[in-house]
Amino acid sequence: SCPFARFLLNGRLWELLIGPAAERLADKSRLVIIPDGEIAHVPFAGLCPRLGEAPLVRSVAVVKLPSLAILATLRAYEVGQAAGGPKGAAQD
């Protein structure tokens, strides 16, 4: 794929996801992100504000935690396993 296209996408993701909070992050040492759905695949720590600038992880520790939806799915899986059900199945 085209490196320039990746930089454009990276900049747009920064603009949408980090930009609105960028000023508030200036004096912080950690950013906790709890993404849900497809956005969980975004490499937040590697996002850069502009081409050639350092990624987010250079200015703040980025911690990504699972969403409540993921935790509920994992819990249902564990309950199914404990009840002796088929792998990945939850019991009602």
N, CA and C atoms as a LAMMPS dump frame, in Angstrom:
ITEM: TIMESTEP
0
ITEM: NUMBER OF ATOMS
276
ITEM: BOX BOUNDS ff ff ff
-5.0000000000000000e+02 5.0000000000000000e+02
-5.0000000000000000e+02 5.0000000000000000e+02
-5.0000000000000000e+02 5.0000000000000000e+02
ITEM: ATOMS id mol type element x y z
1 1 1 N 0.832 -1.19 0
2 1 2 C 0 0 0
3 1 3 C 0.875 1.251 0
4 2 1 N 0.29 2.339 -0.311
5 2 2 C 1.001 3.599 -0.479
6 2 3 C 1.308 4.239 0.88
7 3 1 N 2.591 4.525 1.193
8 3 2 C 2.916 5.158 2.483
9 3 3 C 2.227 6.511 2.655
10 4 1 N 2.086 7.266 1.567
11 4 2 C 1.44 8.571 1.652
12 4 3 C -0.018 8.419 2.088
13 5 1 N -0.699 7.401 1.56
14 5 2 C -2.097 7.153 1.939
15 5 3 C -2.191 6.799 3.419
16 6 1 N -1.225 6.034 3.927
17 6 2 C -1.221 5.691 5.359
18 6 3 C -1.06 6.942 6.205
19 7 1 N -0.177 7.861 5.771
20 7 2 C 0.007 9.104 6.522
21 7 3 C -1.252 9.962 6.492
22 8 1 N -1.953 9.981 5.354
23 8 2 C -3.202 10.74 5.277
24 8 3 C -4.241 10.156 6.225
25 9 1 N -4.365 8.84 6.234
26 9 2 C -5.315 8.174 7.126
27 9 3 C -4.927 8.411 8.58
28 10 1 N -3.653 8.294 8.878
29 10 2 C -3.163 8.529 10.233
30 10 3 C -3.533 9.941 10.692
31 11 1 N -3.29 10.931 9.84
32 11 2 C -3.611 12.314 10.183
33 11 3 C -5.095 12.518 10.413
34 12 1 N -5.907 11.877 9.603
35 12 2 C -7.362 12.008 9.747
36 12 3 C -7.838 11.345 11.043
37 13 1 N -7.278 10.182 11.36
38 13 2 C -7.641 9.512 12.613
39 13 3 C -7.23 10.36 13.808
40 14 1 N -6.036 10.964 13.736
41 14 2 C -5.596 11.858 14.816
42 14 3 C -6.602 12.995 14.971
43 15 1 N -6.947 13.59 13.852
44 15 2 C -7.868 14.735 13.846
45 15 3 C -9.213 14.382 14.488
46 16 1 N -9.718 13.196 14.187
47 16 2 C -11.026 12.775 14.694
48 16 3 C -10.985 12.264 16.138
49 17 1 N -9.951 11.494 16.461
50 17 2 C -9.939 10.776 17.731
51 17 3 C -9.117 11.441 18.832
52 18 1 N -8.011 12.043 18.483
53 18 2 C -7.115 12.625 19.486
54 18 3 C -7.19 14.144 19.49
55 19 1 N -7.311 14.74 18.33
56 19 2 C -7.31 16.19 18.185
57 19 3 C -8.204 16.943 19.16
58 20 1 N -9.466 16.539 19.316
59 20 2 C -10.346 17.265 20.232
60 20 3 C -9.857 17.291 21.688
61 21 1 N -9.032 16.332 22.07
62 21 2 C -8.543 16.266 23.453
63 21 3 C -7.065 16.629 23.561
64 22 1 N -6.434 16.984 22.453
65 22 2 C -4.98 17.198 22.439
66 22 3 C -4.52 18.225 23.47
67 23 1 N -5.206 19.332 23.585
68 23 2 C -4.8 20.358 24.558
69 23 3 C -4.881 19.842 25.987
70 24 1 N -5.891 19.04 26.261
71 24 2 C -6.07 18.509 27.623
72 24 3 C -5.01 17.459 27.954
73 25 1 N -4.377 16.88 26.925
74 25 2 C -3.363 15.858 27.142
75 25 3 C -1.986 16.457 27.413
76 26 1 N -1.826 17.741 27.149
77 26 2 C -0.516 18.393 27.225
78 26 3 C 0.188 18.172 28.564
79 27 1 N -0.513 18.185 29.662
80 27 2 C 0.128 18.041 30.97
81 27 3 C -0.159 16.685 31.618
82 28 1 N -0.62 15.73 30.821
83 28 2 C -0.951 14.396 31.342
84 28 3 C 0.18 13.419 31.04
85 29 1 N 0.286 12.392 31.865
86 29 2 C 1.31 11.373 31.638
87 29 3 C 0.713 10.072 31.08
88 30 1 N -0.627 9.956 31.147
89 30 2 C -1.264 8.713 30.701
90 30 3 C -2.595 9.021 30.03
91 31 1 N -2.891 8.277 28.97
92 31 2 C -4.178 8.355 28.283
93 31 3 C -4.779 6.959 28.286
94 32 1 N -5.952 6.825 28.901
95 32 2 C -6.657 5.539 28.935
96 32 3 C -7.75 5.583 27.877
97 33 1 N -7.71 4.6 26.975
98 33 2 C -8.674 4.52 25.873
99 33 3 C -9.463 3.233 26.027
100 34 1 N -10.794 3.354 25.937
101 34 2 C -11.674 2.184 26.004
102 34 3 C -12.497 2.165 24.716
103 35 1 N -11.913 1.659 23.649
104 35 2 C -12.61 1.66 22.363
105 35 3 C -13.634 0.534 22.279
106 36 1 N -14.625 0.717 21.422
107 36 2 C -15.662 -0.285 21.239
108 36 3 C -15.805 -0.589 19.756
109 37 1 N -16.067 -1.818 19.434
110 37 2 C -16.281 -2.211 18.046
111 37 3 C -15.009 -2.138 17.215
112 38 1 N -15.163 -1.771 15.961
113 38 2 C -14.043 -1.746 15.016
114 38 3 C -12.949 -0.763 15.397
115 39 1 N -13.305 0.269 16.14
116 39 2 C -12.307 1.274 16.52
117 39 3 C -11.245 0.667 17.445
118 40 1 N -11.527 -0.481 18.024
119 40 2 C -10.552 -1.144 18.887
120 40 3 C -9.306 -1.573 18.105
121 41 1 N -9.41 -1.633 16.785
122 41 2 C -8.275 -2.028 15.945
123 41 3 C -7.35 -0.863 15.606
124 42 1 N -7.729 0.343 15.981
125 42 2 C -6.901 1.526 15.695
126 42 3 C -5.669 1.501 16.593
127 43 1 N -4.473 1.645 16.017
128 43 2 C -3.254 1.683 16.831
129 43 3 C -3.05 3.076 17.426
130 44 1 N -3.805 3.407 18.457
131 44 2 C -3.799 4.751 19.041
132 44 3 C -2.396 5.236 19.385
133 45 1 N -1.582 4.391 19.975
134 45 2 C -0.239 4.803 20.412
135 45 3 C 0.619 5.287 19.252
136 46 1 N 0.363 4.778 18.052
137 46 2 C 1.165 5.147 16.891
138 46 3 C 0.641 6.319 16.094
139 47 1 N -0.495 6.875 16.479
140 47 2 C -1.045 8.005 15.726
141 47 3 C -0.16 9.233 15.886
142 48 1 N 0.007 9.966 14.778
143 48 2 C 0.838 11.182 14.756
144 48 3 C -0.029 12.361 14.33
145 49 1 N 0.208 13.532 14.921
146 49 2 C -0.585 14.702 14.538
147 49 3 C -0.312 15.156 13.105
148 50 1 N 0.948 15.066 12.679
149 50 2 C 1.315 15.473 11.324
150 50 3 C 2.488 14.632 10.84
151 51 1 N 2.643 14.565 9.55
152 51 2 C 3.735 13.842 8.926
153 51 3 C 5.067 14.286 9.528
154 52 1 N 5.868 13.346 9.974
155 52 2 C 7.174 13.648 10.524
156 52 3 C 7.196 13.945 12.015
157 53 1 N 6.042 14.087 12.638
158 53 2 C 5.995 14.347 14.086
159 53 3 C 5.957 13.031 14.849
160 54 1 N 6.339 13.106 16.105
161 54 2 C 6.396 11.919 16.958
162 54 3 C 4.998 11.361 17.209
163 55 1 N 4.901 10.035 17.329
164 55 2 C 3.607 9.427 17.628
165 55 3 C 3.157 9.752 19.058
166 56 1 N 1.892 9.562 19.31
167 56 2 C 1.268 9.848 20.597
168 56 3 C 2.028 9.224 21.762
169 57 1 N 2.487 8.005 21.602
170 57 2 C 3.143 7.277 22.682
171 57 3 C 4.436 7.957 23.139
172 58 1 N 4.99 8.852 22.341
173 58 2 C 6.205 9.578 22.739
174 58 3 C 5.908 10.688 23.749
175 59 1 N 4.651 11.119 23.815
176 59 2 C 4.311 12.216 24.723
177 59 3 C 3.451 11.777 25.91
178 60 1 N 2.823 10.63 25.815
179 60 2 C 1.929 10.16 26.874
180 60 3 C 1.867 8.63 26.824
181 61 1 N 1.785 7.995 27.98
182 61 2 C 1.604 6.54 28.022
183 61 3 C 0.175 6.23 27.583
184 62 1 N 0.033 5.341 26.619
185 62 2 C -1.287 5.009 26.088
186 62 3 C -1.689 3.626 26.609
187 63 1 N -2.815 3.589 27.318
188 63 2 C -3.344 2.346 27.877
189 63 3 C -4.672 2.076 27.198
190 64 1 N -4.798 0.898 26.591
191 64 2 C -6.047 0.538 25.912
192 64 3 C -6.69 -0.608 26.689
193 65 1 N -7.929 -0.374 27.153
194 65 2 C -8.667 -1.363 27.935
195 65 3 C -9.861 -1.88 27.126
196 66 1 N -10.336 -3.079 27.445
197 66 2 C -11.488 -3.62 26.722
198 66 3 C -12.787 -2.892 27.09
199 67 1 N -13.678 -2.814 26.125
200 67 2 C -14.976 -2.179 26.359
201 67 3 C -15.867 -3.115 27.183
202 68 1 N -16.962 -2.572 27.687
203 68 2 C -17.916 -3.395 28.438
204 68 3 C -18.51 -4.485 27.562
205 69 1 N -18.701 -4.204 26.268
206 69 2 C -19.254 -5.211 25.354
207 69 3 C -18.308 -6.411 25.252
208 70 1 N -17.019 -6.146 25.163
209 70 2 C -16.031 -7.232 25.09
210 70 3 C -16.005 -7.996 26.412
211 71 1 N -16.04 -7.271 27.52
212 71 2 C -16.042 -7.944 28.824
213 71 3 C -17.272 -8.836 28.983
214 72 1 N -18.432 -8.378 28.503
215 72 2 C -19.656 -9.185 28.576
216 72 3 C -19.516 -10.45 27.725
217 73 1 N -18.925 -10.322 26.556
218 73 2 C -18.709 -11.469 25.679
219 73 3 C -17.765 -12.469 26.342
220 74 1 N -16.678 -11.982 26.926
221 74 2 C -15.737 -12.861 27.612
222 74 3 C -16.395 -13.55 28.806
223 75 1 N -17.213 -12.808 29.532
224 75 2 C -17.92 -13.386 30.692
225 75 3 C -18.865 -14.499 30.243
226 76 1 N -19.598 -14.267 29.163
227 76 2 C -20.513 -15.287 28.646
228 76 3 C -19.739 -16.536 28.234
229 77 1 N -18.58 -16.344 27.655
230 77 2 C -17.734 -17.465 27.258
231 77 3 C -17.292 -18.255 28.492
232 78 1 N -16.851 -17.534 29.53
233 78 2 C -16.408 -18.19 30.758
234 78 3 C -17.545 -18.962 31.417
235 79 1 N -18.74 -18.393 31.442
236 79 2 C -19.896 -19.06 32.042
237 79 3 C -20.197 -20.343 31.267
238 80 1 N -20.152 -20.287 29.959
239 80 2 C -20.388 -21.474 29.13
240 80 3 C -19.362 -22.556 29.394
241 81 1 N -18.11 -22.155 29.556
242 81 2 C -17.046 -23.115 29.853
243 81 3 C -17.243 -23.757 31.218
244 82 1 N -17.582 -22.949 32.222
245 82 2 C -17.775 -23.45 33.594
246 82 3 C -18.952 -24.414 33.673
247 83 1 N -19.982 -24.181 32.843
248 83 2 C -21.176 -25.024 32.864
249 83 3 C -20.99 -26.29 32.026
250 84 1 N -19.813 -26.429 31.409
251 84 2 C -19.553 -27.622 30.627
252 84 3 C -20.172 -27.591 29.24
253 85 1 N -20.602 -26.404 28.829
254 85 2 C -21.197 -26.271 27.506
255 85 3 C -20.158 -26.311 26.399
256 86 1 N -20.63 -26.264 25.171
257 86 2 C -19.703 -26.244 24.046
258 86 3 C -18.784 -25.021 24.129
259 87 1 N -17.597 -25.153 23.582
260 87 2 C -16.638 -24.056 23.636
261 87 3 C -17.234 -22.793 23.056
262 88 1 N -17.194 -21.707 23.855
263 88 2 C -17.701 -20.417 23.395
264 88 3 C -19.18 -20.217 23.584
265 89 1 N -19.89 -21.206 24.112
266 89 2 C -21.338 -21.073 24.27
267 89 3 C -21.686 -20.666 25.695
268 90 1 N -22.592 -19.746 25.821
269 90 2 C -23.077 -19.331 27.13
270 90 3 C -24.362 -20.099 27.456
271 91 1 N -24.544 -20.389 28.713
272 91 2 C -25.756 -21.064 29.145
273 91 3 C -26.773 -20.039 29.594
274 92 1 N -28.042 -20.218 29.253
275 92 2 C -29.11 -19.299 29.689
276 92 3 C -29.633 -19.681 31.033
